[in-house]
Amino acid sequence: MSTITHSHHDRSVIPEKIPGFDLLSPLRRWVNQIQICDRHTAHLICQVIPCCCPFERDVTLLGRTFHIPALCELNPLYNELIGLRFRSLSYLSDECGEDVTKYIC
């Protein structure tokens, strides 16, 4: 059986990063660099950052039900905040040996 090798690479598959300035980049880096090193801070973060979007709900008006979708993903820091919450949950579970099921939806 023979092996086929290619001598070229198709770079059109990988999107190029659009040059520009990201105003929130310093804030994103700051949130990503937060180290969870004590129980109190980890509990506070888990209480403040919800496990699911608090804005998603069904509203009944004049006999009709309207669904308001989750809007949290529109937050430009959504991924960083979810990562911070996950690091807090991991710290409580792994380092402190606590049961974190009360913080899971």
Backbone as JSON Lines, residues from 0, in Angstrom:
{"i":0,"aa":"M","n":[0.85,-1.17,0.0],"ca":[0.0,0.0,0.0],"c":[0.89,1.24,0.0]}
{"i":1,"aa":"S","n":[0.61,2.2,-0.81],"ca":[1.45,3.39,-0.91],"c":[0.85,4.54,-0.12]}
{"i":2,"aa":"T","n":[1.71,5.44,0.31],"ca":[1.3,6.61,1.07],"c":[1.34,7.82,0.17]}
{"i":3,"aa":"I","n":[0.31,8.6,0.24],"ca":[0.24,9.83,-0.55],"c":[0.64,11.0,0.34]}
{"i":4,"aa":"T","n":[1.61,11.77,-0.09],"ca":[2.03,12.95,0.66],"c":[1.82,14.18,-0.19]}
{"i":5,"aa":"H","n":[1.53,15.26,0.46],"ca":[1.32,16.53,-0.24],"c":[2.46,17.46,0.11]}
{"i":6,"aa":"S","n":[2.93,18.18,-0.87],"ca":[4.02,19.11,-0.63],"c":[3.55,20.54,-0.42]}
{"i":7,"aa":"H","n":[2.26,20.76,-0.46],"ca":[1.73,22.1,-0.25],"c":[0.64,22.06,0.83]}
{"i":8,"aa":"H","n":[0.36,23.18,1.38],"ca":[-0.66,23.29,2.41],"c":[-1.68,24.32,1.94]}
{"i":9,"aa":"D","n":[-2.93,23.99,2.14],"ca":[-4.0,24.92,1.77],"c":[-4.28,25.84,2.95]}
{"i":10,"aa":"R","n":[-3.82,27.05,2.89],"ca":[-4.0,28.01,3.97],"c":[-5.36,28.68,3.95]}
{"i":11,"aa":"S","n":[-6.14,28.45,2.9],"ca":[-7.45,29.1,2.82],"c":[-8.43,28.5,3.83]}
{"i":12,"aa":"V","n":[-8.13,27.34,4.37],"ca":[-9.02,26.7,5.34],"c":[-8.94,27.39,6.69]}
{"i":13,"aa":"I","n":[-7.77,27.91,7.06],"ca":[-7.56,28.56,8.34],"c":[-7.86,30.04,8.2]}
{"i":14,"aa":"P","n":[-8.87,30.54,8.91],"ca":[-9.19,31.97,8.77],"c":[-8.09,32.83,9.39]}
{"i":15,"aa":"E","n":[-7.78,33.89,8.73],"ca":[-6.8,34.84,9.23],"c":[-7.43,35.71,10.3]}
{"i":16,"aa":"K","n":[-6.66,36.05,11.32],"ca":[-7.17,36.96,12.35],"c":[-7.23,38.36,11.78]}
{"i":17,"aa":"I","n":[-8.34,38.98,11.96],"ca":[-8.53,40.33,11.45],"c":[-7.78,41.29,12.36]}
{"i":18,"aa":"P","n":[-6.85,42.05,11.78],"ca":[-6.1,42.98,12.63],"c":[-7.02,44.07,13.19]}
{"i":19,"aa":"G","n":[-6.78,44.43,14.41],"ca":[-7.59,45.45,15.05],"c":[-7.29,45.49,16.53]}
{"i":20,"aa":"F","n":[-7.93,46.38,17.2],"ca":[-7.7,46.54,18.63],"c":[-8.92,46.05,19.39]}
{"i":21,"aa":"D","n":[-8.69,45.15,20.32],"ca":[-9.77,44.62,21.15],"c":[-9.77,45.39,22.46]}
{"i":22,"aa":"L","n":[-10.79,46.22,22.67],"ca":[-10.86,47.05,23.86],"c":[-10.96,46.23,25.15]}
{"i":23,"aa":"L","n":[-11.56,45.05,25.07],"ca":[-11.77,44.24,26.26],"c":[-10.63,43.26,26.53]}
{"i":24,"aa":"S","n":[-9.63,43.25,25.7],"ca":[-8.52,42.31,25.87],"c":[-7.84,42.43,27.24]}
{"i":25,"aa":"P","n":[-7.54,43.62,27.74],"ca":[-6.93,43.7,29.07],"c":[-7.83,43.13,30.17]}
{"i":26,"aa":"L","n":[-9.13,43.37,30.06],"ca":[-10.07,42.85,31.06],"c":[-10.17,41.32,30.97]}
{"i":27,"aa":"R","n":[-10.17,40.81,29.74],"ca":[-10.19,39.36,29.55],"c":[-8.95,38.71,30.17]}
{"i":28,"aa":"R","n":[-7.79,39.29,29.91],"ca":[-6.55,38.75,30.49],"c":[-6.59,38.8,32.01]}
{"i":29,"aa":"W","n":[-7.1,39.89,32.57],"ca":[-7.18,40.04,34.02],"c":[-8.06,38.95,34.63]}
{"i":30,"aa":"V","n":[-9.25,38.73,34.03],"ca":[-10.16,37.7,34.56],"c":[-9.51,36.33,34.43]}
{"i":31,"aa":"N","n":[-8.85,36.05,33.32],"ca":[-8.22,34.75,33.11],"c":[-7.04,34.52,34.06]}
{"i":32,"aa":"Q","n":[-6.44,35.57,34.57],"ca":[-5.29,35.43,35.46],"c":[-5.67,35.35,36.94]}
{"i":33,"aa":"I","n":[-6.94,35.49,37.25],"ca":[-7.36,35.41,38.65],"c":[-7.12,34.0,39.16]}
{"i":34,"aa":"Q","n":[-6.36,33.89,40.23],"ca":[-6.05,32.61,40.85],"c":[-7.01,32.39,42.03]}
{"i":35,"aa":"I","n":[-7.59,31.23,42.1],"ca":[-8.48,30.88,43.2],"c":[-7.6,30.18,44.24]}
{"i":36,"aa":"C","n":[-7.44,30.84,45.39],"ca":[-6.53,30.27,46.39],"c":[-7.13,30.26,47.8]}
{"i":37,"aa":"D","n":[-8.41,30.58,47.92],"ca":[-9.05,30.43,49.23],"c":[-10.53,30.09,49.05]}
{"i":38,"aa":"R","n":[-11.04,29.41,50.04],"ca":[-12.4,28.89,50.03],"c":[-13.45,29.99,49.93]}
{"i":39,"aa":"H","n":[-13.26,31.06,50.68],"ca":[-14.25,32.14,50.72],"c":[-14.42,32.77,49.33]}
{"i":40,"aa":"T","n":[-13.31,33.05,48.65],"ca":[-13.37,33.64,47.32],"c":[-14.04,32.7,46.33]}
{"i":41,"aa":"A","n":[-13.71,31.41,46.41],"ca":[-14.3,30.42,45.51],"c":[-15.81,30.34,45.71]}
{"i":42,"aa":"H","n":[-16.26,30.33,46.96],"ca":[-17.7,30.3,47.24],"c":[-18.38,31.57,46.72]}
{"i":43,"aa":"L","n":[-17.75,32.7,46.93],"ca":[-18.32,33.98,46.48],"c":[-18.48,34.0,44.96]}
{"i":44,"aa":"I","n":[-17.46,33.54,44.24],"ca":[-17.52,33.52,42.78],"c":[-18.63,32.59,42.31]}
{"i":45,"aa":"C","n":[-18.75,31.42,42.94],"ca":[-19.8,30.46,42.55],"c":[-21.2,31.0,42.83]}
{"i":46,"aa":"Q","n":[-21.33,31.85,43.85],"ca":[-22.63,32.43,44.16],"c":[-22.96,33.6,43.25]}
{"i":47,"aa":"V","n":[-21.96,34.37,42.86],"ca":[-22.19,35.58,42.05],"c":[-22.38,35.25,40.58]}
{"i":48,"aa":"I","n":[-21.6,34.32,40.05],"ca":[-21.71,33.96,38.63],"c":[-22.68,32.78,38.53]}
{"i":49,"aa":"P","n":[-23.84,32.97,37.91],"ca":[-24.85,31.89,37.86],"c":[-24.42,30.76,36.92]}
{"i":50,"aa":"C","n":[-24.96,29.56,37.19],"ca":[-24.61,28.41,36.36],"c":[-25.39,28.41,35.05]}
{"i":51,"aa":"C","n":[-26.48,29.12,35.0],"ca":[-27.24,29.25,33.76],"c":[-27.74,30.69,33.67]}
{"i":52,"aa":"C","n":[-28.13,31.07,32.49],"ca":[-28.52,32.45,32.26],"c":[-29.8,32.8,33.04]}
{"i":53,"aa":"P","n":[-29.73,33.81,33.89],"ca":[-30.91,34.18,34.69],"c":[-31.96,34.94,33.87]}
{"i":54,"aa":"F","n":[-31.63,35.31,32.65],"ca":[-32.57,36.09,31.85],"c":[-33.48,35.23,31.0]}
{"i":55,"aa":"E","n":[-33.12,33.95,30.8],"ca":[-33.96,33.07,29.99],"c":[-35.21,32.7,30.77]}
{"i":56,"aa":"R","n":[-36.36,32.92,30.17],"ca":[-37.62,32.61,30.85],"c":[-38.78,32.66,29.86]}
{"i":57,"aa":"D","n":[-39.9,32.16,30.3],"ca":[-41.14,32.26,29.55],"c":[-42.02,33.31,30.21]}
{"i":58,"aa":"V","n":[-42.55,34.21,29.42],"ca":[-43.4,35.29,29.91],"c":[-44.77,35.14,29.27]}
{"i":59,"aa":"T","n":[-45.81,35.16,30.09],"ca":[-47.17,35.08,29.58],"c":[-47.79,36.47,29.63]}
{"i":60,"aa":"L","n":[-48.27,36.91,28.47],"ca":[-48.86,38.24,28.35],"c":[-50.11,38.12,27.5]}
{"i":61,"aa":"L","n":[-51.23,38.5,28.06],"ca":[-52.52,38.46,27.36],"c":[-52.83,37.07,26.83]}
{"i":62,"aa":"G","n":[-52.52,36.06,27.63],"ca":[-52.83,34.69,27.25],"c":[-51.84,34.04,26.29]}
{"i":63,"aa":"R","n":[-50.85,34.77,25.86],"ca":[-49.83,34.21,24.97],"c":[-48.53,34.08,25.73]}
{"i":64,"aa":"T","n":[-47.81,33.02,25.46],"ca":[-46.52,32.79,26.12],"c":[-45.39,33.12,25.15]}
{"i":65,"aa":"F","n":[-44.49,33.94,25.63],"ca":[-43.33,34.34,24.85],"c":[-42.07,33.82,25.53]}
{"i":66,"aa":"H","n":[-41.16,33.3,24.75],"ca":[-39.91,32.78,25.3],"c":[-38.8,33.82,25.11]}
{"i":67,"aa":"I","n":[-38.16,34.19,26.2],"ca":[-37.0,35.09,26.13],"c":[-35.77,34.19,26.16]}
{"i":68,"aa":"P","n":[-34.97,34.19,25.09],"ca":[-33.82,33.29,25.03],"c":[-32.7,33.73,25.98]}
{"i":69,"aa":"A","n":[-31.76,32.83,26.2],"ca":[-30.6,33.14,27.03],"c":[-29.78,34.24,26.36]}
{"i":70,"aa":"L","n":[-29.56,35.31,27.09],"ca":[-28.83,36.45,26.54],"c":[-27.41,36.53,27.06]}
{"i":71,"aa":"C","n":[-27.04,35.65,27.98],"ca":[-25.73,35.74,28.61],"c":[-24.59,35.58,27.61]}
{"i":72,"aa":"E","n":[-24.81,34.79,26.56],"ca":[-23.73,34.58,25.6],"c":[-23.44,35.84,24.79]}
{"i":73,"aa":"L","n":[-24.29,36.85,24.89],"ca":[-24.02,38.12,24.24],"c":[-23.0,38.94,25.03]}
{"i":74,"aa":"N","n":[-22.8,38.55,26.3],"ca":[-21.81,39.22,27.14],"c":[-20.42,38.96,26.57]}
{"i":75,"aa":"P","n":[-19.65,40.0,26.27],"ca":[-18.33,39.79,25.67],"c":[-17.34,39.1,26.61]}
{"i":76,"aa":"L","n":[-17.64,39.02,27.89],"ca":[-16.76,38.33,28.85],"c":[-17.36,37.0,29.31]}
{"i":77,"aa":"Y","n":[-18.36,36.51,28.6],"ca":[-19.06,35.29,28.99],"c":[-18.1,34.11,29.2]}
{"i":78,"aa":"N","n":[-17.25,33.83,28.22],"ca":[-16.34,32.69,28.32],"c":[-15.36,32.84,29.48]}
{"i":79,"aa":"E","n":[-14.87,34.02,29.7],"ca":[-13.92,34.25,30.79],"c":[-14.6,34.05,32.15]}
{"i":80,"aa":"L","n":[-15.83,34.55,32.29],"ca":[-16.56,34.4,33.56],"c":[-16.93,32.94,33.83]}
{"i":81,"aa":"I","n":[-17.33,32.22,32.8],"ca":[-17.64,30.8,32.96],"c":[-16.37,30.04,33.33]}
{"i":82,"aa":"G","n":[-15.25,30.4,32.73],"ca":[-13.97,29.78,33.09],"c":[-13.59,30.05,34.54]}
{"i":83,"aa":"L","n":[-13.81,31.27,35.0],"ca":[-13.52,31.63,36.39],"c":[-14.41,30.83,37.34]}
{"i":84,"aa":"R","n":[-15.67,30.69,36.99],"ca":[-16.59,29.9,37.82],"c":[-16.15,28.44,37.86]}
{"i":85,"aa":"F","n":[-15.73,27.92,36.72],"ca":[-15.27,26.54,36.66],"c":[-14.01,26.34,37.5]}
{"i":86,"aa":"R","n":[-13.08,27.29,37.44],"ca":[-11.88,27.19,38.28],"c":[-12.23,27.22,39.76]}
{"i":87,"aa":"S","n":[-13.23,28.0,40.13],"ca":[-13.68,28.06,41.52],"c":[-14.31,26.74,41.95]}
{"i":88,"aa":"L","n":[-15.15,26.17,41.09],"ca":[-15.75,24.88,41.4],"c":[-14.69,23.79,41.52]}
{"i":89,"aa":"S","n":[-13.73,23.83,40.63],"ca":[-12.64,22.84,40.67],"c":[-11.82,22.98,41.94]}
{"i":90,"aa":"Y","n":[-11.55,24.21,42.35],"ca":[-10.79,24.44,43.58],"c":[-11.55,23.88,44.79]}
{"i":91,"aa":"L","n":[-12.83,24.19,44.87],"ca":[-13.63,23.7,46.0],"c":[-13.7,22.18,46.02]}
{"i":92,"aa":"S","n":[-13.84,21.59,44.85],"ca":[-13.98,20.14,44.77],"c":[-12.64,19.43,44.98]}
{"i":93,"aa":"D","n":[-11.61,19.85,44.25],"ca":[-10.33,19.15,44.27],"c":[-9.47,19.5,45.49]}
{"i":94,"aa":"E","n":[-9.31,20.79,45.74],"ca":[-8.4,21.22,46.81],"c":[-9.04,21.16,48.19]}
{"i":95,"aa":"C","n":[-10.34,21.49,48.26],"ca":[-11.0,21.55,49.56],"c":[-11.84,20.31,49.86]}
{"i":96,"aa":"G","n":[-12.07,19.48,48.85],"ca":[-12.86,18.27,49.05],"c":[-14.32,18.51,49.34]}
{"i":97,"aa":"E","n":[-14.84,19.65,48.92],"ca":[-16.24,20.0,49.19],"c":[-17.17,19.47,48.12]}
{"i":98,"aa":"D","n":[-18.43,19.27,48.48],"ca":[-19.47,18.88,47.56],"c":[-19.99,20.15,46.89]}
{"i":99,"aa":"V","n":[-19.85,20.24,45.58],"ca":[-20.23,21.47,44.86],"c":[-21.55,21.33,44.13]}
{"i":100,"aa":"T","n":[-22.3,20.27,44.42],"ca":[-23.56,20.06,43.7],"c":[-24.58,21.17,43.93]}
{"i":101,"aa":"K","n":[-24.45,21.89,45.03],"ca":[-25.39,23.0,45.27],"c":[-25.17,24.15,44.3]}
{"i":102,"aa":"Y","n":[-24.01,24.2,43.64],"ca":[-23.72,25.24,42.67],"c":[-23.96,24.8,41.22]}
{"i":103,"aa":"I","n":[-24.44,23.59,41.02],"ca":[-24.66,23.06,39.68],"c":[-26.15,23.06,39.4]}
{"i":104,"aa":"C","n":[-26.54,23.57,38.24],"ca":[-27.96,23.6,37.86],"c":[-28.42,22.25,37.38]}
